[in-house]
Amino acid sequence: MLLLSSFHSGNIPFLQIAREVIAALLIMLFLYAGLSKWLDFRTFIGEMNNQPFPKGLIPFLVWAIPSLEITIVIALVIERTRMVGLYTSFVFMTLFTTYASAILLHFFAYIPCSCGGLIRRLSWRQHLVFNFFFVILSITGIILQHRKSSKTNLITKNSFV
């Protein structure tokens, strides 16, 4: 509530708003991705079985991927763990982007089906752009969060002098 009241009175700097918007966009992405996989788990398992991964890895991945996506959401929501969430979202989105690139570069014998939910409608090229946007967003969030941490540390050090 403090955030909303400060925003309405014009006291929130642009960078703070940018940090919150970035976190909110990443939260929406990973919440949607994780929940849509769990809500349509059979379809997700089928889609994972169509991926060019070793079949022994699929049982682990069908639980690990949505669990990690929800864990990223939790980390991004909690201010103390937001930096961990930003770094994890960067790594996750970089992995997804690399995978989409490998598909477009024909590294695999066949082109597997895409992600579930609304993202399923994207072509692999659109998927690459979508993923790259969220990689850039994650990097920007990390930079802005570092700036905030640096300012907070500087203020804390100076307040004891």
C-alpha positions as CSV (number, residue, x, y, z in Angstrom):
1,M,0.0,0.0,0.0
2,L,2.9,2.3,0.7
3,L,4.0,1.9,-2.9
4,L,0.5,2.9,-4.3
5,S,0.2,5.9,-2.0
6,S,3.7,7.1,-2.8
7,F,3.0,6.6,-6.5
8,H,-0.2,8.7,-6.4
9,S,1.6,11.5,-4.6
10,G,4.4,11.5,-7.2
11,N,7.2,10.5,-4.8
12,I,8.3,7.4,-6.5
13,P,11.3,7.8,-8.8
14,F,11.2,6.4,-12.3
15,L,13.7,3.6,-11.6
16,Q,11.7,2.2,-8.8
17,I,8.6,2.1,-11.0
18,A,10.7,0.4,-13.7
19,R,12.0,-2.2,-11.2
20,E,8.4,-3.0,-10.1
21,V,7.1,-3.2,-13.7
22,I,9.9,-5.5,-14.7
23,A,9.3,-7.8,-11.7
24,A,5.5,-7.7,-12.5
25,L,6.0,-8.7,-16.1
26,L,8.4,-11.6,-15.1
27,I,6.0,-12.7,-12.4
28,M,3.1,-12.8,-14.9
29,L,5.2,-14.7,-17.4
30,F,6.4,-17.4,-15.0
31,L,3.1,-17.7,-13.1
32,Y,1.2,-18.2,-16.3
33,A,3.8,-20.7,-17.7
34,G,4.1,-22.7,-14.5
35,L,0.3,-22.8,-13.7
36,S,-0.7,-23.6,-17.3
37,K,1.7,-26.6,-17.3
38,W,0.2,-27.9,-14.0
39,L,-3.4,-27.2,-15.0
40,D,-3.0,-29.2,-18.2
41,F,-0.4,-31.6,-17.0
42,R,-1.2,-34.4,-19.4
43,T,-0.8,-32.1,-22.4
44,F,2.5,-30.8,-21.0
45,I,3.8,-34.4,-20.6
46,G,2.8,-35.1,-24.2
47,E,4.6,-32.0,-25.4
48,M,7.7,-32.8,-23.4
49,N,7.7,-36.3,-24.9
50,N,7.8,-34.7,-28.3
51,Q,10.9,-32.7,-27.4
52,P,14.4,-34.0,-28.5
53,F,15.5,-34.7,-24.9
54,P,16.6,-38.1,-23.7
55,K,13.4,-39.9,-22.6
56,G,14.9,-40.7,-19.2
57,L,15.1,-37.0,-18.5
58,I,11.4,-36.2,-19.2
59,P,10.0,-37.4,-15.9
60,F,12.4,-35.1,-14.1
61,L,11.7,-32.1,-16.4
62,V,7.9,-32.3,-16.3
63,W,8.1,-31.7,-12.5
64,A,11.2,-29.5,-12.4
65,I,10.3,-26.9,-15.1
66,P,6.9,-25.8,-13.7
67,S,8.2,-26.0,-10.1
68,L,11.1,-23.8,-11.0
69,E,8.8,-21.3,-12.7
70,I,6.6,-21.0,-9.6
71,T,9.8,-20.7,-7.5
72,I,10.9,-17.8,-9.6
73,V,7.6,-16.1,-9.1
74,I,7.9,-16.5,-5.3
75,A,11.5,-15.1,-5.4
76,L,10.4,-12.1,-7.5
77,V,7.5,-11.3,-5.2
78,I,9.6,-11.2,-2.0
79,E,11.8,-8.1,-2.0
80,R,14.7,-9.9,-0.2
81,T,14.9,-12.6,-2.8
82,R,14.1,-10.6,-5.9
83,M,17.7,-10.5,-7.1
84,V,17.8,-14.3,-7.0
85,G,14.5,-14.4,-8.9
86,L,16.0,-12.0,-11.5
87,Y,19.1,-14.0,-12.0
88,T,17.1,-17.2,-12.2
89,S,14.7,-15.8,-14.7
90,F,17.7,-14.6,-16.7
91,V,19.2,-18.1,-16.7
92,F,15.9,-19.8,-17.5
93,M,15.0,-17.4,-20.3
94,T,18.5,-17.7,-21.7
95,L,18.2,-21.5,-21.8
96,F,14.8,-21.2,-23.5
97,T,16.2,-18.7,-26.0
98,T,19.2,-21.0,-26.7
99,Y,16.8,-23.9,-27.2
100,A,14.6,-21.9,-29.6
101,S,17.7,-20.9,-31.5
102,A,18.9,-24.5,-31.8
103,I,15.5,-25.4,-33.2
104,L,15.6,-22.6,-35.8
105,L,19.2,-23.6,-36.7
106,H,18.0,-27.2,-37.3
107,F,20.2,-28.8,-34.6
108,F,17.5,-31.4,-34.1
109,A,16.2,-34.0,-36.6
110,Y,12.7,-32.6,-36.3
111,I,11.0,-29.4,-35.1
112,P,9.2,-30.2,-31.8
113,C,5.9,-28.7,-30.9
114,S,6.1,-25.3,-29.1
115,C,5.1,-24.4,-25.5
116,G,1.6,-24.7,-24.1
117,G,-1.1,-22.1,-23.6
118,L,-1.2,-18.9,-25.5
119,I,2.5,-19.1,-26.3
120,R,1.8,-22.2,-28.4
121,R,0.4,-20.0,-31.2
122,L,3.8,-18.3,-31.7
123,S,6.1,-19.5,-34.5
124,W,9.6,-20.5,-33.4
125,R,10.9,-17.2,-34.8
126,Q,8.3,-15.3,-32.8
127,H,9.2,-17.5,-29.8
128,L,12.8,-16.5,-30.1
129,V,11.9,-12.8,-30.1
130,F,9.5,-13.2,-27.2
131,N,12.2,-15.1,-25.2
132,F,14.9,-12.6,-26.1
133,F,12.7,-9.7,-24.9
134,F,12.4,-11.4,-21.5
135,V,16.2,-12.1,-21.4
136,I,16.7,-8.3,-21.9
137,L,14.0,-7.5,-19.3
138,S,15.8,-9.8,-16.8
139,I,19.2,-8.2,-17.4
140,T,17.6,-4.7,-17.1
141,G,16.0,-5.8,-13.8
142,I,19.3,-7.1,-12.5
143,I,21.0,-3.8,-13.3
144,L,18.3,-1.7,-11.7
145,Q,18.2,-4.0,-8.7
146,H,22.0,-3.7,-8.3
147,R,21.7,0.1,-8.5
148,K,19.1,0.0,-5.7
149,S,21.3,-2.3,-3.6
150,S,24.3,0.0,-4.1
151,K,22.3,3.1,-3.1
152,T,20.8,1.3,0.0
153,N,24.3,0.1,1.1
154,L,25.7,3.6,0.6
155,I,22.9,5.2,2.6
156,T,23.3,2.6,5.4
157,K,27.1,3.1,5.6
158,N,26.7,6.9,5.7
159,S,24.0,6.9,8.3
160,F,26.4,5.5,10.9
161,V,29.1,8.0,10.2
